[in-house]
Amino acid sequence: MLKKWMLALGLVSVLTLAACGGEEDGEMEEEQMEEQEQSDTESEDSAE
């Protein structure tokens, strides 16, 4: 019985850490989108 509880607790811990640990990727995507928007506006300015 104790082994089942420990396994369940371990799985919940792993899933929680996996869900909370992926924030760095989101920040990188935001930075890339900002850079792309800046380059888009620069190319529009040079076209005029």
MIMARNU-79983 format. One record per atom (N, C-alpha, C): x, y, z; chain; residue in three letters; atom name. Coordinates in pm, 1 decimal, padded with zeros to 6 digits, m for minus. Atoms other than C-alpha are relative to their C-alpha. Example, Ala and Ser with C-alpha at 12.3 -4.5 7.8 and 13.67 -1.06 7.14 Angstrom:
! MIMARNU-79983
PT/px/py/pz/chain/resn/name
PT/00089.0/m00119.0/00000.0/A/ala/N
PT/01230.0/m00450.0/00780.0/A/ala/CA
PT/00090.0/00120.0/00000.0/A/ala/C
PT/m00082.0/m00119.0/m00006.0/A/ser/N
PT/01367.0/m00106.0/00714.0/A/ser/CA
PT/m00077.0/00109.0/00073.0/A/ser/C
//
This chain:
! MIMARNU-79983
PT/px/py/pz/chain/resn/name
PT/00082.4/m00119.4/00000.0/A/met/N
PT/00000.0/00000.0/00000.0/A/met/CA
PT/00086.4/00125.3/00000.0/A/met/C
PT/m00089.3/m00115.0/m00009.5/A/leu/N
PT/00279.7/00242.1/00090.3/A/leu/CA
PT/00073.8/00022.1/m00132.1/A/leu/C
PT/m00069.9/m00011.8/00128.2/A/lys/N
PT/00458.5/00166.6/m00236.9/A/lys/CA
PT/m00087.4/00069.9/m00104.1/A/lys/C
PT/00092.1/m00064.2/00094.2/A/lys/N
PT/00149.9/00271.9/m00434.5/A/lys/CA
PT/m00007.8/00150.0/00025.6/A/lys/C
PT/00005.4/m00142.1/m00034.3/A/trp/N
PT/00131.5/00603.5/m00247.2/A/trp/CA
PT/00128.8/00071.4/m00040.0/A/trp/C
PT/m00129.1/m00059.7/00036.0/A/met/N
PT/00500.7/00669.0/m00299.9/A/met/CA
PT/00011.7/00013.3/m00152.1/A/met/C
PT/m00001.1/m00006.3/00145.2/A/leu/N
PT/00466.2/00590.2/m00671.4/A/leu/CA
PT/m00090.2/00112.4/m00049.5/A/leu/C
PT/00093.4/m00106.6/00038.2/A/ala/N
PT/00164.7/00820.2/m00701.4/A/ala/CA
PT/00059.4/00136.5/00031.3/A/ala/C
PT/m00062.2/m00126.3/m00037.9/A/leu/N
PT/00346.8/01098.7/m00517.4/A/leu/CA
PT/00116.1/00033.6/m00093.5/A/leu/C
PT/m00111.1/m00020.6/00092.9/A/gly/N
PT/00651.4/01053.9/m00738.5/A/gly/CA
PT/m00048.3/00043.3/m00137.4/A/gly/C
PT/00054.3/m00036.6/00130.5/A/leu/N
PT/00445.7/01071.6/m01057.2/A/leu/CA
PT/m00057.5/00141.4/00000.3/A/leu/C
PT/00055.4/m00135.2/m00011.0/A/val/N
PT/00262.5/01382.4/m00940.8/A/val/CA
PT/00113.2/00102.0/00005.8/A/val/C
PT/m00114.7/m00091.3/m00009.3/A/ser/N
PT/00595.5/01545.5/m00853.0/A/ser/CA
PT/00066.2/00019.5/m00135.6/A/ser/C
PT/m00063.4/m00008.2/00131.8/A/val/N
PT/00744.7/01466.0/m01193.6/A/val/CA
PT/m00086.9/00080.8/m00096.4/A/val/C
PT/00089.7/m00073.5/00088.4/A/leu/N
PT/00440.1/01595.1/m01378.1/A/leu/CA
PT/m00005.2/00148.2/00035.5/A/leu/C
PT/00001.6/m00140.0/m00043.3/A/thr/N
PT/00434.9/01913.8/m01171.0/A/thr/CA
PT/00127.3/00070.8/m00043.3/A/thr/C
PT/m00127.0/m00061.0/00040.2/A/leu/N
PT/00802.0/01982.9/m01234.9/A/leu/CA
PT/00007.9/00015.8/m00151.2/A/leu/C
PT/m00002.3/m00008.0/00145.7/A/ala/N
PT/00762.2/01911.3/m01604.7/A/ala/CA
PT/m00089.6/00113.3/m00049.0/A/ala/C
PT/00092.5/m00105.1/00040.8/A/ala/N
PT/00466.8/02149.0/m01631.2/A/ala/CA
PT/00054.6/00138.1/00033.5/A/ala/C
PT/m00050.4/m00130.7/m00043.2/A/cys/N
PT/00639.5/02431.2/m01444.2/A/cys/CA
PT/00137.5/00030.9/m00058.3/A/cys/C
PT/m00136.9/m00020.0/00046.1/A/gly/N
PT/00983.9/02384.0/m01595.5/A/gly/CA
PT/00012.3/00051.3/m00141.7/A/gly/C
PT/m00009.6/m00037.3/00140.0/A/gly/N
PT/00898.6/02481.1/m01953.2/A/gly/CA
PT/m00015.5/00148.3/m00028.3/A/gly/C
PT/00022.8/m00142.7/00019.6/A/glu/N
PT/00872.6/02858.0/m01901.5/A/glu/CA
PT/00110.7/00066.5/m00080.9/A/glu/C
PT/m00110.7/m00062.1/00072.1/A/glu/N
PT/01214.4/02936.7/m02051.2/A/glu/CA
PT/m00025.3/00001.5/m00150.3/A/glu/C
PT/00027.6/00006.5/00143.3/A/asp/N
PT/01102.9/02826.5/m02396.8/A/asp/CA
PT/m00097.9/00109.1/m00041.9/A/asp/C
PT/00097.1/m00103.2/00030.5/A/gly/N
PT/00810.3/03067.1/m02385.9/A/gly/CA
PT/00064.2/00137.4/m00008.9/A/gly/C
PT/m00069.9/m00127.8/00003.7/A/glu/N
PT/01041.1/03358.1/m02312.1/A/glu/CA
PT/00081.2/00013.4/m00127.7/A/glu/C
PT/m00080.1/m00003.9/00122.2/A/met/N
PT/01263.2/03267.0/m02604.0/A/met/CA
PT/m00088.8/00029.1/m00120.2/A/met/C
PT/00091.8/m00023.3/00111.3/A/glu/N
PT/00965.6/03259.8/m02839.6/A/glu/CA
PT/m00045.1/00145.5/m00003.1/A/glu/C
PT/00041.6/m00140.4/m00006.2/A/glu/N
PT/00854.7/03604.3/m02719.5/A/glu/CA
PT/00110.2/00090.5/m00053.0/A/glu/C
PT/m00112.3/m00081.1/00046.9/A/glu/N
PT/01201.7/03748.5/m02782.0/A/glu/CA
PT/00014.8/m00011.3/m00151.1/A/glu/C
PT/m00012.3/00019.4/00144.0/A/gln/N
PT/01213.0/03598.9/m03130.7/A/gln/CA
PT/m00110.9/00073.5/m00073.4/A/gln/C
PT/00110.6/m00069.9/00064.5/A/met/N
PT/00869.9/03741.2/m03212.6/A/met/CA
PT/00023.9/00150.9/00001.6/A/met/C
PT/m00029.6/m00142.6/m00008.2/A/glu/N
PT/00978.2/04087.7/m03092.0/A/glu/CA
PT/00105.5/00038.3/m00103.1/A/glu/C
PT/m00104.8/m00027.1/00097.8/A/glu/N
PT/01292.1/04071.3/m03307.5/A/glu/CA
PT/m00057.1/m00002.6/m00141.6/A/glu/C
PT/00060.0/00010.1/00132.5/A/gln/N
PT/01086.6/03964.1/m03608.1/A/gln/CA
PT/m00087.0/00122.6/m00028.5/A/gln/C
PT/00083.5/m00119.2/00018.2/A/glu/N
PT/00840.3/04250.4/m03555.3/A/glu/CA
PT/00086.4/00122.3/m00026.6/A/glu/C
PT/m00090.5/m00113.5/00020.7/A/gln/N
PT/01129.0/04496.2/m03533.1/A/gln/CA
PT/00057.8/m00003.0/m00140.5/A/gln/C
PT/m00057.6/00010.0/00133.5/A/ser/N
PT/01283.4/04367.2/m03853.7/A/ser/CA
PT/m00106.5/00026.3/m00105.7/A/ser/C
PT/00108.5/m00026.7/00093.9/A/asp/N
PT/00943.4/04381.0/m04025.5/A/asp/CA
PT/m00024.5/00150.5/m00012.3/A/asp/C
PT/00023.9/m00144.0/00005.3/A/thr/N
PT/00894.8/04746.3/m03931.8/A/thr/CA
PT/00118.3/00071.9/m00062.7/A/thr/C
PT/m00117.5/m00060.7/00062.8/A/glu/N
PT/01250.7/04830.7/m04035.7/A/glu/CA
PT/m00005.4/m00016.5/m00151.4/A/glu/C
PT/00007.0/00023.1/00143.7/A/ser/N
PT/01197.4/04674.3/m04378.2/A/ser/CA
PT/m00111.6/00083.9/m00061.6/A/ser/C
PT/00107.6/m00086.3/00049.5/A/glu/N
PT/00869.2/04865.3/m04416.2/A/glu/CA
PT/00046.8/00144.6/m00008.0/A/glu/C
PT/m00050.8/m00137.3/m00000.7/A/asp/N
PT/01043.8/05192.4/m04325.2/A/asp/CA
PT/00096.5/00023.2/m00117.3/A/asp/C
PT/m00097.2/m00014.9/00108.3/A/ser/N
PT/01320.2/05133.3/m04579.1/A/ser/CA
PT/m00069.1/m00007.8/m00138.4/A/ser/C
PT/00071.2/00011.9/00125.6/A/ala/N
PT/01065.2/05049.1/m04851.0/A/ala/CA
PT/m00066.8/00132.6/m00039.2/A/ala/C
PT/00065.3/m00127.8/00028.3/A/glu/N
PT/00905.6/05393.2/m04820.0/A/glu/CA
PT/00099.5/00096.7/m00043.6/A/glu/C
//
